Amino acid sequence: MLGHLEILLRNAMHDQLTVLSRSRHGSPIWYLGLSGLFSSEACRAIADARRQATSSGRPETPGRVIAEIPIGFWRYLLASRYERTLWRTCLYRSFPGQGRRRAVHDKLARIHRLRNRIAHHEPIHNRPLESLHDDILLVAGWICPVTRTWIDRQSTVRQVLSQRPRP
């Protein structure tokens, strides 16, 4: 579920950033054209993604670069520092089912923490997994209700959680 949400999230935000970059700079490569809007941390994440995308001598393409950008980058583009520059100009369109930046940011912050716990092989059994599962579906639904339904149908999380031992 996390992987599906990450792809849905990055593609939705990438699409809107591309439209903004094309209208402002005539180029769809937003990570270059809009670089003046990003924090130094975001610029480093983009530079790292560009290096990864071109490793092994592969040519740089926006698709390769976007695929290398971690979920934390997308989450932080929804921080309050980007309210006027990115949210109000384009990113709100990535979430047609939710008009409030803070609501999206807060849900993604919870999901990002879960993802990091899993990635670092830390225990998650003591976390509110049902609620986090619902958060993933909620954010997916804000982006695309059809994809949200597909993700829910593919997921076995509810089945697994229903079989876990209770304290």
Residue frames as qw, qx, qy, qz and C-alpha x, y, z in Angstrom:
[[0.000, 0.885, 0.466, 0.000, 0.00, 0.00, 0.00],
 [0.318, -0.774, 0.093, 0.540, 2.81, 2.39, 0.83],
 [0.391, -0.145, 0.594, 0.688, 4.46, 1.85, -2.53],
 [0.191, 0.601, 0.680, 0.374, 1.22, 2.39, -4.42],
 [0.135, -0.927, -0.293, 0.191, 0.50, 5.58, -2.49],
 [0.402, -0.582, 0.276, 0.651, 4.02, 6.87, -3.06],
 [0.326, 0.133, 0.658, 0.666, 3.72, 6.40, -6.82],
 [0.039, 0.771, 0.603, 0.199, 0.26, 7.98, -6.89],
 [0.292, -0.864, -0.138, 0.385, 1.46, 10.92, -4.80],
 [0.387, -0.442, 0.385, 0.712, 4.62, 11.62, -6.76],
 [0.284, 0.320, 0.685, 0.590, 2.88, 11.34, -10.12],
 [0.032, -0.858, -0.509, -0.059, 0.07, 13.70, -9.08],
 [0.301, -0.843, 0.021, 0.444, 2.48, 16.28, -7.69],
 [0.449, -0.188, 0.544, 0.684, 4.90, 15.86, -10.60],
 [0.263, 0.581, 0.649, 0.415, 2.07, 16.52, -13.07],
 [0.096, -0.945, -0.308, 0.048, 1.10, 19.78, -11.36],
 [0.420, -0.684, 0.247, 0.542, 4.70, 20.98, -10.98],
 [0.466, 0.109, 0.622, 0.620, 5.22, 20.24, -14.68],
 [0.149, 0.797, 0.519, 0.271, 2.24, 22.40, -15.64],
 [0.270, -0.924, -0.067, 0.262, 3.52, 25.24, -13.45],
 [0.500, -0.444, 0.429, 0.608, 7.05, 25.03, -14.85],
 [0.412, 0.370, 0.634, 0.540, 5.82, 24.90, -18.43],
 [0.049, 0.898, 0.406, 0.163, 3.65, 28.00, -17.91],
 [0.328, -0.905, 0.066, 0.262, 6.34, 30.00, -16.09],
 [0.334, -0.637, 0.555, 0.418, 9.50, 28.87, -17.86],
 [0.655, 0.531, -0.331, -0.424, 8.40, 27.10, -21.03],
 [0.344, 0.355, -0.868, 0.043, 10.03, 23.89, -19.81],
 [0.819, -0.344, -0.295, -0.351, 8.31, 20.84, -18.35],
 [0.704, 0.033, -0.553, 0.444, 11.40, 19.99, -16.29],
 [0.390, -0.851, -0.154, -0.316, 10.15, 21.56, -13.06],
 [0.790, -0.515, -0.055, 0.327, 13.03, 20.45, -10.88],
 [0.540, 0.060, 0.131, 0.829, 15.28, 22.75, -12.92],
 [0.038, 0.578, 0.334, 0.743, 12.87, 25.55, -13.84],
 [0.491, -0.763, -0.204, -0.367, 11.40, 25.99, -10.37],
 [0.736, -0.040, -0.465, 0.490, 14.61, 25.36, -8.42],
 [0.103, 0.377, -0.247, 0.887, 14.57, 28.88, -6.97],
 [0.616, -0.473, -0.118, -0.619, 11.43, 27.99, -5.02],
 [0.890, -0.201, -0.407, 0.037, 12.95, 25.01, -3.21],
 [0.550, -0.792, 0.266, -0.018, 14.76, 24.86, 0.12],
 [0.126, 0.675, -0.725, -0.059, 18.41, 23.82, 0.17],
 [0.508, -0.135, 0.832, -0.178, 17.36, 20.38, 1.46],
 [0.741, 0.505, 0.363, -0.253, 14.96, 19.96, -1.45],
 [0.443, 0.794, -0.378, -0.172, 17.66, 21.02, -3.90],
 [0.168, -0.497, 0.850, -0.034, 20.01, 18.41, -2.41],
 [0.661, 0.151, 0.701, -0.222, 17.33, 15.72, -2.77],
 [0.677, 0.696, 0.061, -0.229, 16.87, 16.69, -6.42],
 [0.210, 0.755, -0.615, -0.088, 20.63, 16.67, -7.04],
 [0.407, -0.272, 0.864, -0.121, 20.89, 13.22, -5.43],
 [0.727, 0.389, 0.510, -0.246, 17.99, 11.95, -7.54],
 [0.546, 0.781, -0.217, -0.211, 19.61, 13.29, -10.70],
 [0.026, -0.606, 0.795, 0.020, 22.88, 11.51, -9.83],
 [0.555, -0.011, 0.810, -0.189, 21.04, 8.25, -9.15],
 [0.700, 0.576, 0.280, -0.315, 19.01, 8.58, -12.33],
 [0.533, 0.769, -0.338, -0.102, 22.15, 8.93, -14.44],
 [0.495, -0.516, 0.699, 0.026, 24.22, 6.26, -12.73],
 [0.682, 0.076, 0.697, 0.209, 25.56, 3.57, -15.01],
 [0.177, -0.160, 0.508, 0.828, 25.69, 6.11, -17.81],
 [0.181, 0.616, 0.759, 0.109, 21.95, 6.28, -18.37],
 [0.092, 0.385, 0.184, 0.900, 20.66, 9.53, -19.87],
 [0.071, 0.245, 0.569, -0.782, 18.71, 11.82, -17.57],
 [0.224, -0.432, -0.617, -0.619, 14.97, 11.90, -18.12],
 [0.394, -0.396, 0.224, -0.799, 12.33, 13.47, -15.88],
 [0.886, -0.206, -0.262, -0.323, 10.78, 10.05, -15.35],
 [0.770, 0.071, -0.497, 0.394, 14.05, 8.60, -14.05],
 [0.127, 0.333, -0.403, 0.843, 14.70, 11.58, -11.80],
 [0.586, -0.365, 0.030, -0.723, 11.18, 11.60, -10.35],
 [0.903, -0.141, -0.393, -0.104, 11.40, 7.88, -9.61],
 [0.634, 0.123, -0.501, 0.576, 14.52, 8.50, -7.51],
 [0.141, -0.463, 0.243, -0.841, 13.02, 11.25, -5.35],
 [0.224, -0.163, -0.903, 0.330, 12.01, 9.83, -1.94],
 [0.252, -0.690, -0.645, -0.212, 8.57, 10.22, -0.38],
 [0.401, -0.597, -0.314, 0.620, 9.94, 12.61, 2.24],
 [0.191, -0.045, 0.287, 0.937, 10.65, 15.16, -0.49],
 [0.201, -0.458, -0.617, -0.608, 7.01, 15.14, -1.59],
 [0.442, -0.664, -0.568, 0.204, 5.80, 15.37, 1.98],
 [0.381, -0.478, -0.135, 0.780, 7.98, 18.39, 2.68],
 [0.077, 0.198, 0.424, 0.881, 6.73, 20.17, -0.46],
 [0.351, -0.640, -0.579, -0.364, 3.44, 20.30, 1.43],
 [0.447, -0.375, -0.451, 0.676, 4.97, 22.11, 4.42],
 [0.004, 0.893, 0.357, -0.275, 3.72, 25.57, 5.37],
 [0.291, -0.555, 0.309, 0.715, 6.84, 27.20, 3.87],
 [0.140, 0.032, 0.728, 0.670, 5.44, 26.31, 0.43],
 [0.239, 0.598, 0.667, -0.374, 1.85, 27.46, 1.09],
 [0.277, 0.802, 0.049, -0.527, 2.06, 30.52, -1.16],
 [0.059, 0.604, -0.622, -0.494, 4.67, 29.42, -3.67],
 [0.122, 0.124, -0.936, -0.305, 3.63, 25.86, -4.50],
 [0.160, 0.355, 0.876, -0.284, 0.40, 24.88, -2.73],
 [0.308, 0.669, 0.345, -0.582, -1.74, 27.82, -3.82],
 [0.253, 0.587, -0.448, -0.625, -0.23, 27.97, -7.31],
 [0.576, 0.288, -0.655, -0.396, -0.44, 24.30, -8.27],
 [0.158, 0.156, -0.956, 0.193, -0.09, 21.53, -5.70],
 [0.482, 0.118, 0.529, -0.689, -3.63, 21.85, -4.37],
 [0.709, 0.338, -0.283, -0.551, -4.74, 20.42, -7.73],
 [0.325, 0.281, -0.903, 0.026, -2.94, 17.18, -6.86],
 [0.036, -0.196, -0.881, 0.428, -5.55, 16.60, -4.15],
 [0.283, -0.291, -0.375, -0.834, -8.94, 17.48, -5.63],
 [0.600, -0.479, -0.626, -0.138, -10.63, 15.61, -2.79],
 [0.559, -0.624, -0.314, 0.447, -9.02, 17.83, -0.10],
 [0.280, 0.858, 0.093, 0.421, -8.52, 21.55, -0.26],
 [0.415, -0.885, 0.188, -0.091, -6.49, 22.03, 2.89],
 [0.509, 0.606, -0.566, 0.231, -2.70, 21.79, 2.67],
 [0.245, -0.508, 0.676, -0.474, -2.25, 21.16, 6.37],
 [0.871, -0.044, 0.317, -0.373, -4.62, 18.18, 6.37],
 [0.873, 0.435, -0.217, 0.031, -2.68, 16.58, 3.52],
 [0.264, 0.652, -0.594, 0.390, 0.68, 17.37, 5.12],
 [0.489, -0.436, 0.579, -0.485, -0.34, 15.98, 8.51],
 [0.953, 0.078, 0.190, -0.222, -1.64, 12.70, 7.10],
 [0.763, 0.540, -0.310, 0.177, 1.48, 12.31, 4.95],
 [0.044, -0.669, 0.612, -0.419, 3.68, 12.99, 7.99],
 [0.755, -0.253, 0.495, -0.349, 2.06, 10.04, 9.81],
 [0.939, 0.336, 0.055, -0.050, 2.41, 7.82, 6.74],
 [0.463, 0.723, -0.442, 0.260, 6.03, 8.90, 6.24],
 [0.341, -0.574, 0.642, -0.376, 6.90, 7.99, 9.84],
 [0.901, -0.008, 0.376, -0.218, 5.35, 4.55, 9.36],
 [0.807, 0.568, -0.143, 0.072, 7.26, 4.06, 6.13],
 [0.188, 0.730, -0.570, 0.327, 10.53, 5.00, 7.85],
 [0.627, -0.399, 0.583, -0.330, 9.89, 2.60, 10.75],
 [0.945, 0.220, 0.227, -0.087, 9.33, -0.20, 8.26],
 [0.630, 0.706, -0.270, 0.179, 12.35, 0.77, 6.14],
 [0.026, 0.669, -0.629, 0.395, 14.58, 0.77, 9.23],
 [0.630, -0.064, -0.774, 0.010, 13.27, -2.63, 10.36],
 [0.120, -0.173, 0.580, -0.786, 11.80, -1.19, 13.54],
 [0.036, 0.367, 0.918, -0.144, 8.76, -2.72, 15.19],
 [0.246, -0.172, -0.227, -0.927, 5.40, -1.34, 14.14],
 [0.374, -0.365, -0.849, -0.079, 3.11, -3.73, 16.03],
 [0.243, -0.518, -0.557, 0.601, 2.56, -1.12, 18.75],
 [0.038, 0.130, -0.186, -0.973, 1.47, 1.58, 16.30],
 [0.532, 0.404, 0.459, -0.586, -2.16, 2.37, 15.38],
 [0.237, -0.105, 0.795, 0.549, -2.01, 0.28, 12.22],
 [0.239, 0.618, 0.746, 0.061, -5.74, 0.35, 11.46],
 [0.037, 0.902, 0.169, -0.396, -5.72, 4.14, 11.63],
 [0.186, -0.569, 0.524, 0.605, -2.57, 4.37, 9.50],
 [0.311, 0.217, 0.853, 0.359, -4.13, 2.03, 6.96],
 [0.179, 0.811, 0.548, -0.100, -7.15, 4.33, 6.82],
 [0.101, -0.811, 0.144, 0.557, -4.83, 7.34, 6.39],
 [0.285, -0.216, 0.724, 0.590, -3.19, 5.74, 3.37],
 [0.221, 0.497, 0.798, 0.259, -6.58, 5.11, 1.78],
 [0.018, 0.873, 0.344, -0.346, -7.80, 8.60, 2.67],
 [0.133, -0.668, 0.352, 0.642, -4.83, 10.34, 1.03],
 [0.252, 0.033, 0.823, 0.508, -5.10, 8.08, -2.01],
 [0.163, 0.679, 0.716, 0.026, -8.79, 9.00, -2.24],
 [0.029, -0.835, -0.074, 0.544, -7.98, 12.70, -2.10],
 [0.116, -0.452, 0.598, 0.651, -5.80, 12.21, -5.17],
 [0.446, 0.132, -0.653, -0.598, -7.88, 9.68, -7.11],
 [0.702, -0.140, 0.422, -0.556, -10.92, 7.81, -5.73],
 [0.908, 0.288, -0.220, -0.210, -10.65, 5.13, -8.41],
 [0.516, 0.456, -0.652, 0.318, -7.03, 4.36, -7.50],
 [0.334, -0.385, 0.593, -0.624, -7.94, 4.42, -3.81],
 [0.887, 0.009, 0.162, -0.431, -10.50, 1.67, -4.44],
 [0.819, 0.403, -0.405, 0.045, -7.94, -0.34, -6.43],
 [0.176, 0.504, -0.690, 0.489, -5.33, -0.01, -3.65],
 [0.582, -0.257, 0.485, -0.600, -7.89, -1.12, -1.06],
 [0.941, 0.157, -0.022, -0.299, -8.86, -4.15, -3.13],
 [0.683, 0.472, -0.518, 0.207, -5.20, -5.17, -3.57],
 [0.098, -0.575, 0.599, -0.548, -4.38, -4.80, 0.10],
 [0.712, -0.225, -0.666, 0.000, -4.30, -7.67, 2.55],
 [0.095, 0.344, -0.508, 0.784, -3.63, -5.40, 5.53],
 [0.625, -0.302, 0.127, -0.709, -7.12, -5.72, 7.01],
 [0.927, -0.042, -0.345, -0.141, -6.97, -9.53, 6.79],
 [0.603, 0.229, -0.559, 0.521, -3.55, -9.67, 8.43],
 [0.118, -0.358, 0.404, -0.834, -4.56, -7.27, 11.19],
 [0.766, -0.265, -0.052, -0.583, -7.70, -9.27, 11.93],
 [0.929, -0.015, -0.367, 0.048, -5.56, -12.37, 12.55],
 [0.315, 0.491, -0.554, 0.594, -2.95, -10.82, 14.83],
 [0.504, -0.369, -0.704, 0.337, -2.90, -11.79, 18.47],
 [0.233, -0.812, -0.112, -0.524, -4.58, -9.35, 20.84],
 [0.187, 0.368, -0.656, 0.632, -2.88, -8.33, 24.10]]
